[in-house]
């Protein structure tokens, strides 16, 4: 039986073993207790949640030439609201030059059994400054700044810099992948914050085998964390130099950690066809061992799963480079973000340079099938406009609604790389789009009713990066 058919047959109560244990604890005909901590009891329960009405989006001025702090934008995503598709609040950071990038919650579905937990605070790191901001979303539409952890404290306590991926852990702590040491060199490591947002120190006990760092996803059921590699901050911050690839300054490896021991159990070198593995996505089903990583420069997607007691890794998707007039070499797709739907049926990724978003049916995890594609800019000459506004740049960060029907996308990658590959973005800013998703047969289409122009910001053209929802989303919630 294929995975999709299995999910349809068994329904939510049999999807995961942990739900089964709860039902046994409360009797065979009893429902799990309704009062829990943050998040959802299972991925299928998350899919039943109320539609997202607000989006939080990182707004970037760092690297644009505009001397303004980065900000957290609150976007109205409720089609019944008169402000639908508009920024309704901006929370500026206290300093200029942070380069807000990825951010996450203090608590998510990994703490669903902890009634003391609350998904209230967003942790917004500055990739360039190493300043970590904690934002209080008690007022969902108008978040406020709760705390700032200055870079000097991070350097002193951990000798780490360049915070990237933020995940909450089931024990109430928060872990952030760090891409460099205090001097901006590799390999970086992992920083821990306690529930009061104080720096506890480093998570890893031994990082032997890790040359660089980037993204990660953990799954305690299988005693594993998977992490990927980009490059040291001193390499990627100035912009992309092809010579750095030739000199081995960009990552090619995927690391499988022993979650309990906090050490690397196995490293897999993806080689020349796996250059710059970035976003790491496990299946949401905590009983599954399947997951994926997108290798940006090689424009390939790799699938892993447990086989014969160890982790097997294979390439399952490849995007061929194309010839573009004015480019001295064939242009790669540059897969910069991937994510999975909550029911683990679809995989999505963005080709930042080619300009398309792809949707794959992964009901058979090792055999992805392309079922949807939409164009949103890029360098390939496929002109795309929304509401008469040409889409400068390409699709980059993705976020999927919990029910899988709406895919949100922004266009900024990193200020120095934006300026290098899409120089017009400095004058035009970037954008936020909504893509309508066919969750039956597959298919993607730009929704012309939703368009947020970050080029029209009051302080001047800004860039849009990571997207989160108050109720959790497909790339921050981990089920244990």
C-alpha positions in Angstrom: 0.0 0.0 0.0 1.4 3.4 -0.9 1.9 6.0 1.9 -0.9 8.3 0.7 -3.4 5.4 0.6 -2.2 4.3 4.1 -2.8 7.7 5.6 -6.3 7.9 4.1 -7.1 4.5 5.4 -6.0 4.8 9.0 -6.9 8.4 9.7 -5.4 10.7 12.4 -5.8 8.4 15.4 -3.6 5.7 14.0 -1.0 7.8 12.2 1.6 7.8 14.9 2.5 5.4 17.7 2.4 8.2 20.3 -1.2 8.9 19.6 -1.9 5.2 20.0 -0.2 5.2 23.4 -2.4 8.1 24.5 -5.6 6.3 23.4 -4.6 3.2 25.4 -3.9 5.3 28.4 -7.4 6.8 28.4 -9.3 3.8 27.2 -10.0 2.4 23.7 -13.0 4.7 23.1 -11.7 7.8 24.8 -10.3 10.8 22.9 -7.0 12.3 24.1 -7.4 15.1 26.6 -8.0 18.5 24.9 -5.9 20.6 27.2 -2.3 20.4 26.3 0.8 22.5 25.8 1.7 24.3 22.5 1.3 22.9 19.1 -0.6 19.8 18.0 -1.0 16.1 19.0 -0.1 14.9 15.5 0.6 16.3 12.0 -3.0 15.4 10.9 -4.4 17.3 13.9 -2.3 20.3 12.8 -3.9 20.1 9.3 -7.3 20.6 10.9 -6.2 23.9 12.6 -7.8 27.2 11.8 -6.5 28.9 8.7 -3.6 31.3 9.2 -4.8 34.9 9.5 -1.4 36.6 10.2 2.1 36.1 8.9 5.3 37.2 10.5 7.9 38.1 7.9 11.5 39.2 8.4 12.0 42.6 6.7 15.7 43.4 5.8 17.5 46.6 5.3 21.0 45.3 6.0 23.0 45.5 2.8 20.5 47.6 0.9 22.2 51.0 1.4 19.4 52.2 3.5 20.5 53.0 7.1 17.5 51.5 8.9 17.2 48.6 11.2 15.7 45.3 10.0 12.1 44.7 11.2 9.5 42.1 11.8 6.5 42.7 9.6 3.0 41.5 10.5 1.0 40.7 7.4 -2.7 40.3 7.2 -3.5 37.0 5.5 -7.2 36.9 6.3 -9.2 37.2 3.0 -12.2 38.5 4.9 -10.2 41.4 6.3 -10.1 44.9 4.7 -6.3 44.8 5.2 -5.8 41.5 3.4 -2.4 41.3 1.8 -1.0 44.4 3.7 1.6 44.9 6.3 -0.3 46.0 9.4 2.5 46.4 11.9 6.3 46.8 11.8 8.6 46.0 14.8 12.0 47.6 14.1 15.0 46.0 15.8 17.1 48.3 18.1 20.2 48.3 15.9 21.2 48.6 12.2 22.9 45.8 10.4 21.6 42.6 11.9 20.6 40.8 8.7 17.6 39.0 10.1 17.4 35.7 8.4 15.7 32.5 9.8 13.7 32.6 13.1 11.6 30.3 15.2 9.5 29.8 18.2 10.3 29.2 21.9 7.8 26.3 21.9 6.2 24.1 19.3 4.5 20.7 19.0 7.5 18.9 20.5 6.2 20.3 23.8 2.6 19.4 23.2 2.5 17.2 26.3 3.9 20.1 28.5 0.9 22.2 29.7 3.4 24.7 31.1 4.7 25.6 27.6 3.3 28.4 25.4 4.1 29.3 21.8 4.4 33.0 22.6 7.9 34.2 21.8 9.7 34.4 18.5 13.5 34.1 18.5 15.0 36.3 15.7 18.7 36.0 15.2 20.9 38.4 13.3 22.9 36.3 10.9 25.5 39.1 10.4 25.5 40.7 13.8 25.1 37.6 16.0 22.5 39.6 18.0 19.6 37.5 19.1 16.2 39.1 19.6 13.3 37.7 21.5 9.9 39.0 20.5 6.7 38.7 22.5 3.6 37.9 20.4 1.0 38.2 23.2 -0.6 40.8 21.0 -0.5 38.7 17.8 -1.0 41.7 15.5 1.4 44.0 17.3 4.4 42.0 18.7 6.9 43.8 21.0 10.5 43.4 21.8 11.0 41.3 24.9 14.8 40.8 25.2 18.0 41.2 23.2 21.1 39.0 23.6 24.1 40.9 22.5 26.8 39.3 20.4 29.5 39.8 23.0 27.6 37.5 25.4 27.3 34.8 22.7 31.1 35.1 21.9 32.1 35.0 25.5 29.9 32.0 26.5 30.1 29.8 23.3 32.8 31.2 20.9 30.1 31.0 18.2 28.7 33.4 15.7 26.2 33.7 12.8 23.0 32.2 14.3 20.7 30.5 11.8 18.1 27.8 12.4 16.0 28.1 15.6 14.1 25.0 17.0 12.5 24.5 20.3 13.3 21.3 22.2 10.9 19.1 24.2 12.7 19.9 27.4 11.9 23.6 27.2 15.3 24.8 25.9 15.9 26.4 22.5 18.6 25.4 20.1 20.2 27.6 17.4 22.6 26.4 14.7 25.6 28.7 14.6 27.6 28.9 11.3 30.9 30.2 12.6 33.2 30.8 15.6 33.6 34.3 17.1 36.0 35.1 14.2 33.7 34.0 11.5 35.5 30.7 10.8 34.0 27.2 10.5 32.8 24.8 11.7 30.4 26.6 14.0 28.2 24.6 16.4 24.9 24.7 18.3 23.9 27.2 20.9 21.4 26.5 23.7 19.0 29.0 25.4 17.0 28.2 28.5 13.4 29.1 29.1 14.3 32.6 30.2 16.4 33.1 27.0 19.7 33.1 28.8 22.6 31.5 27.0 23.4 28.1 28.5 26.3 27.2 26.3 26.9 24.8 23.5 24.8 21.7 22.8 27.3 19.5 21.0 29.9 17.5 23.0 32.0 16.5 20.0 31.7 17.9 16.5 34.5 15.9 14.9 33.8 15.5 11.2 31.9 18.8 10.8 33.6 21.2 8.6 30.8 23.7 8.2 27.3 24.1 9.6 23.8 25.3 8.5 20.4 23.7 9.1 19.3 20.8 11.3 16.3 18.7 12.3 16.1 16.3 15.2 14.0 13.2 15.9 14.4 11.7 19.4 12.4 8.6 18.5 15.3 7.5 16.2 17.9 9.1 18.5 19.1 11.2 15.6 19.7 14.8 14.5 20.5 15.6 10.9 22.6 18.7 10.0 23.9 20.2 6.8 26.7 22.5 5.6 26.9 25.9 3.9 30.1 27.7 4.6 31.9 29.8 7.1 30.6 33.4 7.6 33.8 34.8 6.3 33.2 33.0 3.0 29.5 33.6 2.3 29.0 37.1 3.7 31.1 39.0 1.1 29.1 37.3 -1.8 29.5 34.3 -3.9 33.0 33.6 -5.4 33.2 30.5 -7.7 36.9 30.1 -6.6 35.7 29.4 -3.1 33.9 26.3 -4.4 37.1 25.1 -6.2 39.0 25.7 -3.0 36.7 23.6 -0.8 35.2 26.5 1.1 31.6 25.3 0.7 30.1 22.3 2.3 29.1 18.9 0.7 28.3 16.8 3.8 25.3 15.6 5.7 25.8 14.7 9.4 23.8 12.1 11.4 24.2 12.9 15.1 23.6 10.6 18.1 20.9 12.8 19.7 21.5 11.6 23.2 25.3 11.5 23.1 25.5 14.8 21.1 28.2 13.5 18.8 28.3 12.8 15.1 27.7 9.2 14.4 28.1 9.3 10.6 29.0 11.9 8.0 28.0 11.4 4.4 29.9 13.3 1.7 27.5 14.1 -1.2 30.4 15.1 -3.4 30.2 17.4 -6.5 26.5 16.5 -7.0 25.7 17.6 -3.5 27.4 21.0 -3.3 26.0 23.3 -0.5 23.3 21.1 1.2 21.0 23.6 2.9 17.5 23.0 4.3 17.0 19.7 6.2 13.4 18.3 6.4 12.4 15.1 8.2 9.0 13.6 7.6 6.5 15.2 10.1 5.4 11.7 11.1 7.7 11.0 14.1 7.7 7.3 13.4 9.2 7.7 9.9 12.9 7.7 9.2 12.5 9.5 5.8 13.8 13.0 5.1 15.3 15.3 2.5 17.9 17.9 2.0 18.3 20.3 -1.0 21.8 20.9 -2.3 21.7 24.5 -3.6 24.6 24.8 -6.0 24.3 21.3 -7.5 20.5 21.8 -7.6 19.8 18.3 -6.4 17.5 16.8 -3.7 18.7 13.9 -1.6 16.6 11.4 0.3 17.6 9.6 3.5 16.0 6.8 5.5 17.1 4.1 7.8 18.1 0.9 6.1 19.5 -2.2 7.8 20.1 -0.3 11.0 22.0 2.6 9.4 21.2 5.8 7.5 21.1 5.5 3.7 21.3 8.6 1.5 20.5 8.8 -2.2 20.0 11.5 -4.9 16.3 11.6 -6.0 15.9 14.8 -7.9 18.2 16.8 -10.2 17.6 20.2 -11.9 19.7 20.7 -15.0 21.6 24.0 -15.5 20.5 26.1 -18.5 22.2 28.5 -20.8 21.3 32.1 -20.2 22.5 35.0 -22.4 25.2 37.1 -20.7 26.2 34.3 -18.2 29.7 32.9 -18.6 28.5 29.4 -17.5 25.3 27.4 -17.5 23.0 28.7 -14.7 22.1 26.3 -11.9 18.6 26.3 -10.5 20.0 27.0 -7.1 17.6 25.2 -4.8 17.6 27.5 -1.8 14.6 26.2 0.2 12.5 23.0 0.5 9.7 21.9 2.7 7.2 19.1 3.2 3.5 19.2 3.6 2.1 18.2 7.1 0.8 14.9 5.7 4.3 14.1 4.2 2.6 13.8 0.8 4.2 16.7 -1.1 7.7 18.2 -1.3 8.2 21.7 -2.5 11.4 23.6 -3.5 12.4 26.9 -5.0 14.9 27.4 -7.8 16.1 30.9 -6.9 18.0 31.5 -10.1 15.8 29.7 -12.6 12.7 31.3 -11.1 10.4 28.4 -10.5 8.8 26.6 -7.6 8.2 22.8 -7.9 5.8 20.4 -6.3 6.6 16.7 -6.0 4.4 13.9 -4.9 6.5 11.9 -2.4 3.9 9.2 -1.5 6.7 6.9 -2.4 9.5 8.7 -0.6 12.4 7.4 -2.8 10.6 8.2 -6.0 9.4 11.8 -6.1 7.0 12.6 -9.0 6.8 16.2 -10.4 3.1 17.3 -10.2 3.2 21.1 -10.1 5.4 24.0 -11.2 5.0 27.8 -11.3 7.3 30.6 -12.4 8.0 33.6 -10.1 10.8 35.7 -11.7 14.3 34.4 -12.1 17.1 35.1 -14.6 15.8 32.9 -17.4 13.9 35.6 -19.2 10.4 34.2 -18.3 8.9 37.6 -17.4 6.2 37.4 -14.7 4.1 40.2 -13.3 1.6 40.3 -10.5 -0.8 43.3 -10.4 1.4 44.9 -13.0 4.5 44.6 -10.9 7.4 42.7 -12.5 8.8 40.1 -10.1 12.4 41.1 -9.7 14.4 38.3 -8.1 13.4 34.6 -7.8 11.4 32.5 -5.4 13.4 31.8 -2.3 11.9 31.2 1.2 8.8 29.0 1.3 6.1 28.5 3.9 3.1 26.2 3.5 -0.2 26.5 5.3 -1.0 23.7 7.8 -3.7 22.4 5.5 -1.4 22.4 2.6 -3.5 24.7 0.3 -1.5 27.9 0.4 2.2 28.3 -0.2 3.8 31.6 0.7 7.0 32.7 -1.0 9.5 35.6 -0.6 12.5 36.5 -2.9 15.5 37.6 -0.8 18.3 35.1 -0.2 21.1 37.1 1.5 21.8 40.8 1.0 25.2 40.3 -0.5 24.0 37.6 -2.8 20.8 39.5 -3.7 23.0 42.5 -4.7 25.2 40.2 -6.8 22.6 38.2 -8.7 19.6 40.6 -8.6 21.0 44.1 -8.4 17.7 45.6 -9.3 16.4 44.5 -6.0 18.2 47.4 -4.3 15.9 49.9 -6.0 12.8 47.7 -6.3 12.8 45.7 -3.0 11.4 42.2 -2.8 7.9 40.7 -2.5 5.7 38.2 -0.7 3.4 36.0 -2.8 0.7 33.4 -2.1 0.6 30.3 -4.4 -2.6 28.3 -4.5 -2.0 24.6 -4.2 -4.0 21.8 -5.7 -3.7 19.1 -3.0 -5.7 16.6 -5.0 -3.8 16.0 -8.2 -1.1 18.6 -7.7 -0.6 22.0 -9.3 0.5 25.5 -8.4 -0.9 28.9 -9.3 -0.1 32.5 -8.2 -3.0 34.1 -6.3 -3.4 37.6 -7.9 -5.4 38.7 -4.9 -2.4 38.5 -2.5 0.7 40.6 -3.2 2.9 42.3 -0.6 5.3 44.8 -2.1 8.3 45.2 0.2 9.7 47.7 -2.3 7.0 50.2 -1.2 8.0 50.4 2.4 7.9 53.8 4.1 11.6 53.9 4.8 12.5 52.7 1.3 12.7 49.4 -0.5 13.2 46.4 1.8 13.8 42.7 1.4 11.5 39.9 2.7 12.9 36.6 4.0 11.6 34.0 6.5 7.8 33.5 7.1 6.1 32.2 10.2 2.5 31.9 11.5 1.3 32.4 15.1 -0.2 28.9 15.1 2.9 27.1 13.9 3.9 26.0 10.4 5.4 23.2 8.3 9.1 24.0 8.9 9.2 24.8 12.6 6.9 22.2 14.3 8.6 18.9 15.2 6.6 16.0 16.5 8.2 13.7 19.0 
